[in-house]
Amino acid sequence: MTSLESASTLPAKVYCDAEVVRDERDAIFRRHWQYVGYESQLPAVGASLFSEVAGTPLVIVRTREGLRAYEAVCRHRAGSLEACHAGGEHFLRCRYHGWSYGHDGALINATEMQGCKDFEPGEVRLPAIELANLQGLIFARLRSGPVDFDALIAGIHERVAASGHELARLQHHATVSYDIDCNWKTYVDNFLEGYHVPLVHPSLNAILDYRSYRTELAKWYSLQSSPLDSAPNAYGSGEALYYFLYPATMLNILPDRLQTNRVVPINAQRCRVIFDFFYPREWTAEARALKYASDAAFSEQVQQEDIEICIAVQRNLASGSYVSGRLNPKRERGLPHFQQLWLNDMSSS
């Protein structure tokens, strides 16, 4: 692995090539853990939550035995599934032809298929998906990959607790998403450094202590942290923790709140960023709504600043003017860490 002092960026072409995006789906996004939801979105037995990983629709259901997840694609003719409740039972039904599946993934009704030769309904099941949990955050992966979940998050519980945060007391409040004209890696690169904060985010810079801003590297994630300075009307006092979990999950942990970012590739030069906002469940609905209104306005400002710079960078990456550049070993430590993980996956595919 190249030292931080010698590190350069990935070549511009990998941010612009449609074939690279297709390869990334199999080499990275099907094999690694990704955030897909939060337990408070599944409060009772029978509740369901739909999401997507690497282009594959999935559904998470709460059963009496715990959370289960399946590919949400009907085994008949690839129809989409929806959650249903009838006769006191919860099940999943295909919106195309009505085939139904229990929360154990088994087919329970194949509409009007009587007399179909060599068709065994008992052999039809939705493919199961592996789930894991980080203090109420639900992660999924489509197939086995290079890291177990415990290894992915090693040390996070302890570091979060040491900073006085407790994610398990938070509940989901709102979701906002953005479609951005940049490659998903362009957005990740931008998240991974505070080098741009003084110029791009003057309002955010006013409440962070840039001099104390630091980046720590673990095997599968990086952590940017900063004391919150002069922020009584913004995020309060304490420590801001900005985790990046490879390949595309961000956890912005602040006093009494969590903001998660999930980055989803759309094509070579476009991605979707999904933000979830969380607040303490013991707060009243009014208190959560008031805090969210304030946070959402500030988050929107910061996000629009990031969108503008990422679009400009993507345009320049595609211009042919730029090939690669050197990285700042103090302020951009997270970039070569992420990019080496990317290279490892792409070279082994």
C-alpha positions in Angstrom: 0.0 0.0 0.0 1.3 3.5 -0.9 2.3 5.7 2.0 0.2 8.7 2.8 3.1 11.0 1.9 3.2 9.5 -1.6 -0.5 9.0 -2.3 -2.2 10.2 -5.4 -5.9 10.1 -6.5 -7.4 7.4 -8.6 -7.2 8.1 -12.3 -10.0 10.3 -13.7 -11.3 7.6 -16.1 -12.6 5.4 -13.3 -15.0 8.2 -12.3 -16.4 8.4 -15.8 -16.5 4.9 -17.3 -19.8 3.0 -17.6 -18.0 -0.3 -17.6 -16.4 0.5 -14.3 -19.8 1.1 -12.7 -21.1 -2.3 -14.0 -18.0 -4.0 -12.6 -18.4 -2.3 -9.2 -21.9 -3.7 -8.8 -20.6 -7.3 -8.6 -17.1 -6.6 -7.2 -18.2 -4.2 -4.4 -21.9 -3.5 -3.9 -23.1 -7.2 -3.9 -20.3 -8.3 -1.5 -20.1 -5.6 1.2 -22.4 -4.5 4.0 -24.6 -1.5 3.4 -27.0 0.4 5.6 -30.6 -0.2 4.6 -32.8 0.9 7.4 -33.4 1.3 11.2 -35.1 -1.0 13.7 -37.5 1.7 14.7 -39.0 1.5 11.2 -40.1 -2.0 12.1 -41.7 -1.6 15.5 -43.9 -4.7 15.6 -44.3 -8.2 14.3 -45.6 -8.1 10.8 -43.9 -4.7 10.0 -41.9 -4.5 6.7 -39.4 -2.2 5.1 -38.4 -2.1 1.4 -35.0 -1.1 0.3 -32.5 -1.9 -2.5 -28.8 -3.1 -2.7 -26.8 -3.2 -5.9 -30.0 -2.8 -8.0 -31.7 -5.7 -6.2 -35.0 -4.9 -4.4 -35.1 -6.3 -0.9 -37.7 -6.4 1.9 -37.0 -6.6 5.7 -39.7 -8.1 7.9 -40.1 -8.4 11.6 -41.1 -11.9 12.6 -41.6 -13.5 16.0 -38.1 -14.8 15.6 -36.5 -11.5 14.7 -35.7 -9.6 11.6 -35.5 -11.4 8.3 -34.7 -10.1 4.8 -35.4 -11.4 1.3 -34.9 -10.4 -2.3 -38.3 -8.7 -3.1 -38.7 -10.1 -6.6 -41.5 -12.6 -7.3 -40.2 -16.0 -8.4 -43.0 -16.2 -11.0 -42.2 -13.4 -13.5 -40.1 -10.9 -11.5 -43.0 -8.8 -10.3 -42.5 -6.4 -7.4 -43.7 -7.4 -4.0 -45.9 -5.4 -1.5 -46.7 -5.9 2.1 -50.3 -7.1 2.9 -52.4 -8.0 5.9 -55.5 -10.1 5.8 -57.2 -12.6 8.0 -54.9 -11.7 10.9 -51.8 -12.7 8.9 -49.0 -10.6 7.4 -47.6 -11.6 4.0 -45.9 -10.4 0.9 -47.9 -10.3 -2.4 -46.7 -9.8 -6.0 -48.3 -6.7 -7.5 -48.2 -8.3 -10.9 -50.1 -11.6 -10.6 -50.9 -12.0 -6.9 -48.4 -14.7 -5.9 -48.0 -14.5 -2.1 -45.1 -15.3 0.3 -45.0 -15.8 4.0 -42.6 -13.9 6.3 -40.4 -17.0 6.2 -39.9 -16.5 2.5 -42.0 -19.5 1.4 -44.6 -19.4 -1.3 -48.1 -19.6 0.2 -50.3 -18.9 -2.8 -49.6 -19.3 -6.5 -52.7 -17.7 -8.1 -54.6 -20.1 -10.4 -51.6 -22.4 -10.9 -53.7 -25.6 -10.3 -52.9 -28.2 -12.9 -49.4 -26.8 -13.8 -47.3 -29.9 -14.5 -44.1 -30.5 -12.4 -44.7 -27.3 -10.4 -44.0 -27.7 -6.7 -45.1 -24.6 -4.7 -43.3 -25.9 -1.6 -40.0 -25.6 -3.4 -40.4 -21.9 -4.2 -38.9 -19.4 -1.8 -37.6 -15.9 -1.9 -33.8 -15.8 -1.6 -32.7 -14.9 1.9 -30.4 -11.9 2.5 -28.0 -11.7 5.4 -28.6 -8.9 8.0 -26.6 -7.3 10.8 -27.2 -4.6 13.3 -25.2 -1.6 14.7 -27.1 -0.1 17.6 -30.4 -0.2 15.7 -29.0 0.5 12.3 -29.7 -2.4 9.9 -27.1 -3.5 7.4 -27.5 -6.1 4.6 -25.3 -7.8 2.0 -26.4 -9.9 -0.9 -23.7 -12.5 -0.8 -20.6 -13.4 1.2 -17.8 -10.9 1.0 -14.3 -10.3 2.4 -15.4 -9.0 5.9 -17.7 -10.2 8.6 -19.9 -7.5 10.1 -18.1 -7.6 13.5 -14.8 -7.0 11.8 -16.3 -4.1 9.8 -17.4 -2.2 12.9 -14.6 -3.2 15.2 -14.1 -0.4 17.7 -17.1 1.7 16.8 -19.2 0.9 19.8 -16.5 1.9 22.2 -15.5 5.1 20.3 -19.1 6.3 20.1 -19.8 5.5 23.8 -16.6 7.3 24.8 -17.9 10.5 23.1 -21.1 10.3 25.0 -23.3 9.2 22.2 -25.9 6.4 22.3 -27.3 5.5 19.0 -29.7 2.9 20.4 -31.9 5.6 22.0 -32.5 7.3 18.7 -35.4 6.7 16.3 -35.9 7.5 12.6 -37.6 10.8 11.9 -37.3 11.8 8.3 -35.7 10.8 5.0 -34.4 13.2 2.3 -32.7 12.1 -1.0 -30.7 13.9 -3.7 -29.9 12.8 -7.2 -26.5 14.3 -8.0 -24.6 14.6 -11.3 -21.4 13.0 -10.1 -19.9 9.5 -9.8 -20.6 7.9 -6.4 -16.8 7.9 -5.7 -16.6 11.7 -6.3 -19.2 12.2 -3.5 -17.4 9.7 -1.2 -14.0 11.4 -1.8 -15.6 14.8 -0.9 -17.1 13.3 2.3 -13.7 11.8 3.4 -11.9 15.1 4.0 -12.3 18.3 5.9 -9.7 20.0 3.7 -12.5 21.7 1.8 -14.6 22.8 4.8 -13.1 26.4 5.3 -13.7 27.3 1.6 -16.8 25.4 0.7 -18.7 25.3 4.0 -18.1 28.6 5.9 -21.2 28.1 8.2 -20.1 24.6 9.1 -16.5 25.7 9.6 -17.8 28.3 12.1 -19.0 25.5 14.5 -16.2 23.0 13.9 -12.7 23.3 15.4 -10.7 22.9 12.1 -7.4 23.0 14.0 -8.4 20.0 16.0 -10.1 18.2 13.0 -8.6 14.7 12.7 -9.0 11.6 10.7 -8.4 8.1 12.1 -8.2 5.0 9.9 -9.4 1.5 10.7 -9.2 -1.5 8.4 -12.7 -1.1 6.9 -13.7 2.4 7.9 -12.4 5.9 8.6 -13.5 8.4 11.3 -13.3 12.2 11.0 -13.9 14.0 14.3 -13.9 17.5 15.7 -15.0 19.3 18.8 -18.1 21.4 18.3 -17.1 25.0 18.9 -19.5 27.9 19.4 -22.6 25.9 18.4 -25.2 26.4 21.1 -27.9 27.1 18.5 -26.7 24.5 16.0 -25.6 21.1 17.2 -24.8 21.9 20.8 -21.5 21.1 22.6 -19.6 17.9 22.4 -17.8 15.9 19.7 -18.9 15.4 16.1 -18.1 12.0 14.7 -18.2 11.4 10.9 -17.8 7.7 10.1 -17.4 6.3 6.6 -18.0 2.5 6.4 -16.8 1.1 3.2 -18.1 1.1 0.6 -20.8 3.7 0.8 -22.3 4.4 4.2 -21.7 7.5 6.3 -22.8 8.0 9.9 -22.8 11.6 11.1 -23.1 11.4 14.9 -23.8 14.6 16.7 -25.2 15.4 20.2 -28.7 13.9 20.4 -28.9 13.2 16.7 -27.7 10.9 13.9 -27.7 11.6 10.2 -26.9 8.7 7.9 -25.9 9.0 4.3 -26.1 6.2 1.9 -24.6 6.7 -1.6 -26.1 4.7 -4.4 -24.6 4.6 -7.9 -27.0 5.4 -10.7 -24.6 5.5 -13.7 -21.0 6.5 -14.3 -21.7 10.2 -13.7 -24.8 10.2 -11.4 -25.5 9.0 -7.9 -28.3 9.1 -5.3 -27.5 10.2 -1.7 -30.2 9.2 0.8 -30.2 11.0 4.2 -32.0 9.6 7.3 -32.4 11.8 10.3 -32.7 10.4 13.9 -33.6 11.9 17.3 -34.1 10.5 20.8 -37.3 8.5 21.1 -38.0 10.0 24.5 -38.4 13.4 23.0 -41.9 14.5 22.2 -43.1 14.6 18.6 -43.1 18.4 18.7 -39.6 18.5 20.1 -38.3 16.2 17.3 -40.1 18.2 14.6 -38.7 21.5 15.9 -35.1 20.2 16.0 -35.5 18.6 12.6 -36.7 21.8 11.1 -33.6 23.5 12.3 -31.2 20.7 11.4 -32.8 20.1 7.9 -32.3 23.8 7.0 -28.6 23.7 8.0 -28.1 20.3 6.4 -29.7 21.5 3.2 -27.3 24.4 3.0 -24.3 22.2 3.5 -25.6 19.6 1.1 -26.1 22.1 -1.7 -22.6 23.4 -1.2 -21.3 19.8 -1.5 -23.5 19.1 -4.6 -22.2 22.2 -6.3 -18.6 21.3 -5.8 -19.0 17.6 -6.6 -20.8 18.5 -9.9 -17.9 20.8 -10.8 -15.3 18.2 -10.0 -17.1 15.5 -12.0 -17.4 17.8 -15.0 -13.6 18.4 -14.8 -12.8 14.7 -14.3 -14.7 14.1 -17.6 -13.1 17.0 -19.4 -9.9 15.2 -20.4 -7.8 18.0 -18.7 -7.1 16.0 -15.5 -5.6 12.5 -15.0 -4.5 12.3 -11.4 -3.2 14.4 -8.5 -1.3 14.3 -5.3 -3.2 14.1 -1.9 -2.6 16.1 1.3 -1.2 13.6 3.8 -2.6 15.5 6.8 -6.0 16.6 5.5 -6.9 13.8 3.0 -5.9 10.7 4.9 -9.3 9.0 4.2 -9.0 9.1 0.4 -6.1 6.8 -0.2 -7.6 4.4 2.5 -10.9 4.3 0.6 -9.3 4.1 -2.8 -7.0 1.2 -1.8 -10.0 -0.8 -0.6 -11.7 0.0 -4.0 -8.6 -1.1 -5.9 -8.4 -4.3 -3.9 -12.0 -5.2 -4.7 -11.7 -4.3 -8.4 -8.4 -6.2 -8.9 -9.9 -9.3 -7.4 -13.0 -9.3 -9.4 
